[in-house]
Amino acid sequence: MENKTTTELLDLLTKLTEKDGNLKDGWQETYDELMKREPFFILLNEEFDESLPALKNRIEELEAEIKKLKRHKHDDKSGDVLIRI
């Protein structure tokens, strides 16, 4: 596996996936080797702040905060907007 280029590994991943989505033998080994290489190592490794899993977590946190801000009430007398956090 280490002798293959990154594009060869990507092609092999598609060949090792059946049309119905089942994975053939060797798929996991190919995937693991691909995850050791750039740019996949940085993009998919959860330890990096700029990785996709880390960004997904940050987006989920922001969505939760936005939900809190959506809970608000208009005061009829003063016109103020009260936000519950």
Residue pairs with C-beta under 8 A, 6 or more apart in sequence:
1 9
1 29
1 30
1 33
2 33
4 12
4 33
6 34
6 37
9 30
9 33
9 34
9 37
10 34
12 26
12 30
13 27
13 30
13 31
13 34
16 23
16 24
16 25
16 26
16 27
16 30
17 23
17 24
17 27
18 24
34 40
35 41
35 44
35 45
42 48
42 50
42 51
43 51
43 52
44 51
44 52
44 53
45 51
46 53
46 54
48 54
68 83
68 84
68 85
69 83
69 85
71 83
71 84
72 81
72 82
72 83
72 84
73 81
73 82
73 84
74 80
74 81
74 82
75 81
75 82
